[in-house]
């Protein structure tokens, strides 16, 4: 009887391991092949900007969402490169970081990854410190996609003195942001943190 139970336990463990391995293999297969050539650069950039333990998986998922790892990408509205910075945003970012116009190169892989990771840090540092790291990143990503100023104004009209992240999400479109843009803006962190991030957890920490 004991032997039969032991065999059953071993079978269950093997089945679980196989299922987990299959899930990981499937998730990794969903990472574009082009991503692998940028992995080490992204890890170095993230750790240099955020410190050791930087949420590398989040940044990788964000690049996946923005450009599918295509440095030459240009969106229908003119956003460019891996990080999909609009020309005006790229110019502002370069001026903020005292980069010469000749060094402002959205289609350059190194520039794009530094800009994405750096801008995320800029936004994250301006989110409520009372929030969890996950919620602060959620807010930063909403800011990356639609402007942190819109989020701040929606927080102000949410009806709470210190609104929770969900309360501000519910106030989307109730300040200056047109409500038609809320589906995209709320879906942006959802796709990055929930759907895409797990595919990149082998690259480094997530949230």
C-alpha positions as CSV (number, residue, x, y, z in Angstrom):
1,X,0.0,0.0,0.0
2,X,2.8,2.4,1.0
3,X,4.7,1.6,-2.3
4,X,1.6,2.3,-4.3
5,X,1.1,5.6,-2.6
6,X,4.8,6.5,-3.2
7,X,4.5,5.6,-6.9
8,X,1.4,7.8,-7.1
9,X,3.2,10.7,-5.5
10,X,6.2,10.4,-7.8
11,X,3.9,10.3,-10.8
12,X,2.1,13.4,-9.7
13,X,5.4,15.2,-9.1
14,X,6.7,14.3,-12.5
15,X,3.4,15.3,-14.1
16,X,3.5,18.7,-12.3
17,X,7.1,19.2,-13.4
18,X,6.3,18.3,-17.0
19,X,3.4,20.7,-17.0
20,X,5.5,23.5,-15.6
21,X,8.2,22.9,-18.1
22,X,5.7,22.9,-20.9
23,X,4.2,26.2,-19.7
24,X,7.7,27.8,-19.5
25,X,8.6,26.5,-22.9
26,X,5.4,27.8,-24.4
27,X,5.8,31.2,-22.7
28,X,9.4,31.4,-24.0
29,X,8.2,30.5,-27.5
30,X,6.0,33.6,-27.4
31,X,9.1,35.8,-27.0
32,X,10.1,37.2,-30.4
33,X,13.4,35.8,-31.6
34,X,14.6,39.3,-32.2
35,X,14.3,40.0,-28.4
36,X,17.2,37.8,-27.5
37,X,19.9,39.9,-29.1
38,X,18.8,42.8,-26.9
39,X,18.5,40.9,-23.6
40,X,21.9,41.6,-22.1
41,X,21.8,45.3,-23.1
42,X,18.4,45.7,-21.4
43,X,19.5,44.0,-18.3
44,X,22.6,46.2,-18.0
45,X,20.6,49.3,-18.7
46,X,17.9,48.4,-16.2
47,X,20.4,47.7,-13.4
48,X,22.4,50.8,-14.1
49,X,19.3,53.0,-13.9
50,X,17.2,51.3,-11.2
51,X,19.9,49.4,-9.3
52,X,20.2,45.6,-8.8
53,X,16.8,43.9,-8.6
54,X,15.4,46.2,-11.3
55,X,12.1,44.9,-12.8
56,X,13.7,43.7,-16.0
57,X,10.7,41.5,-16.9
58,X,8.5,44.6,-16.9
59,X,10.7,46.6,-19.2
60,X,11.1,43.6,-21.6
61,X,7.3,43.2,-21.7
62,X,6.9,47.0,-22.4
63,X,9.3,46.8,-25.3
64,X,7.4,43.8,-26.6
65,X,4.2,45.8,-26.4
66,X,5.6,49.0,-27.9
67,X,7.5,47.7,-30.9
68,X,7.7,43.9,-30.8
69,X,11.5,44.4,-30.6
70,X,11.8,46.1,-34.0
71,X,14.3,49.0,-33.8
72,X,13.0,50.3,-37.2
73,X,9.4,50.5,-36.1
74,X,7.3,53.6,-36.8
75,X,3.7,53.8,-35.7
76,X,0.9,55.3,-37.6
77,X,1.1,58.4,-35.5
78,X,4.9,58.8,-35.8
79,X,6.3,57.1,-32.7
80,X,9.7,55.6,-33.4
81,X,12.0,52.8,-32.4
82,X,12.0,50.1,-29.7
83,X,10.6,52.5,-27.2
84,X,8.2,54.2,-29.5
85,X,8.9,57.8,-28.4
86,X,7.1,60.5,-30.3
87,X,9.5,63.1,-31.8
88,X,8.4,65.8,-29.3
89,X,8.9,63.4,-26.4
90,X,12.3,62.3,-27.6
91,X,13.3,66.0,-28.0
92,X,12.1,66.8,-24.5
93,X,13.8,63.7,-23.0
94,X,17.1,64.6,-24.7
95,X,17.0,68.1,-23.5
96,X,16.2,67.0,-20.0
97,X,19.2,64.7,-20.1
98,X,21.4,67.3,-21.8
99,X,21.9,65.2,-24.9
100,X,22.9,67.0,-28.1
101,X,20.3,66.7,-31.0
102,X,22.8,64.5,-32.9
103,X,22.7,62.0,-30.0
104,X,18.9,61.9,-29.9
105,X,18.3,58.7,-31.9
106,X,15.0,56.9,-31.3
107,X,16.0,54.2,-33.8
108,X,19.3,53.5,-32.0
109,X,18.8,50.4,-29.8
110,X,21.0,51.6,-27.0
111,X,19.3,55.1,-27.0
112,X,15.8,53.5,-27.1
113,X,16.3,51.1,-24.2
114,X,18.0,53.8,-22.1
115,X,15.1,56.2,-22.8
116,X,12.4,53.6,-22.0
117,X,14.0,52.5,-18.7
118,X,14.9,56.0,-17.8
119,X,11.5,57.5,-18.6
120,X,9.9,54.7,-16.6
121,X,12.1,55.6,-13.6
122,X,11.2,59.3,-14.1
123,X,7.5,58.5,-14.0
124,X,7.8,55.9,-11.2
125,X,9.5,58.4,-8.9
126,X,6.5,60.7,-9.4
127,X,3.9,58.2,-8.3
128,X,2.4,58.0,-4.8
129,X,4.9,56.4,-2.5
130,X,2.1,54.9,-0.4
131,X,1.3,52.6,-3.3
132,X,2.9,49.2,-3.7
133,X,5.7,48.8,-6.2
134,X,3.2,47.0,-8.5
135,X,0.7,49.9,-8.3
136,X,3.4,52.5,-8.8
137,X,4.5,50.7,-11.9
138,X,0.9,50.5,-13.1
139,X,0.7,54.3,-12.7
140,X,4.0,54.9,-14.4
141,X,3.0,52.8,-17.4
142,X,-0.3,54.7,-17.7
143,X,1.8,57.8,-17.7
144,X,4.2,56.5,-20.4
145,X,1.2,55.7,-22.6
146,X,-1.0,58.7,-22.0
147,X,0.8,61.3,-19.9
148,X,1.2,61.4,-16.1
149,X,-0.5,64.8,-16.0
150,X,-3.8,63.2,-17.1
151,X,-3.4,60.6,-14.3
152,X,-2.7,63.3,-11.7
153,X,-5.8,65.3,-12.7
154,X,-7.9,62.2,-12.6
155,X,-6.6,61.5,-9.1
156,X,-7.6,65.0,-8.1
157,X,-11.2,64.5,-9.3
158,X,-11.5,60.9,-8.0
159,X,-13.4,62.0,-4.9
160,X,-10.9,60.7,-2.4
161,X,-8.2,62.7,-0.5
162,X,-5.7,59.9,-1.0
163,X,-7.3,57.7,-3.8
164,X,-6.2,54.1,-4.3
165,X,-5.0,53.1,-7.7
166,X,-8.3,51.6,-8.6
167,X,-10.2,54.7,-7.7
168,X,-8.0,56.8,-10.1
169,X,-8.5,54.1,-12.8
170,X,-12.3,54.5,-12.3
171,X,-11.9,58.3,-12.8
172,X,-10.3,57.9,-16.2
173,X,-11.9,60.3,-18.7
174,X,-13.4,62.5,-15.9
175,X,-10.8,65.3,-16.1
176,X,-9.1,66.5,-19.3
177,X,-8.5,63.1,-20.9
178,X,-11.1,62.2,-23.5
179,X,-13.0,59.1,-22.3
180,X,-12.4,57.4,-25.7
181,X,-8.8,57.0,-24.8
182,X,-9.4,55.2,-21.5
183,X,-9.7,51.7,-22.9
184,X,-6.2,51.9,-24.5
185,X,-4.6,53.7,-21.5
186,X,-6.0,51.2,-18.9
187,X,-5.3,48.3,-21.1
188,X,-1.7,49.2,-21.5
189,X,-0.4,48.3,-18.0
190,X,-2.8,45.4,-17.9
191,X,-1.3,43.8,-21.0
192,X,2.3,44.5,-19.9
193,X,2.1,43.5,-16.3
194,X,-0.4,40.7,-16.5
195,X,-0.1,39.2,-20.0
196,X,3.4,39.9,-21.2
197,X,5.5,40.1,-18.1
198,X,5.4,36.3,-17.3
199,X,7.0,35.6,-20.7
200,X,10.2,37.5,-19.6
201,X,10.6,36.4,-16.0
202,X,13.6,34.3,-17.0
203,X,15.3,37.5,-17.9
204,X,15.2,39.0,-14.4
205,X,12.9,40.2,-11.6
206,X,9.3,41.2,-12.2
207,X,6.6,42.8,-10.2
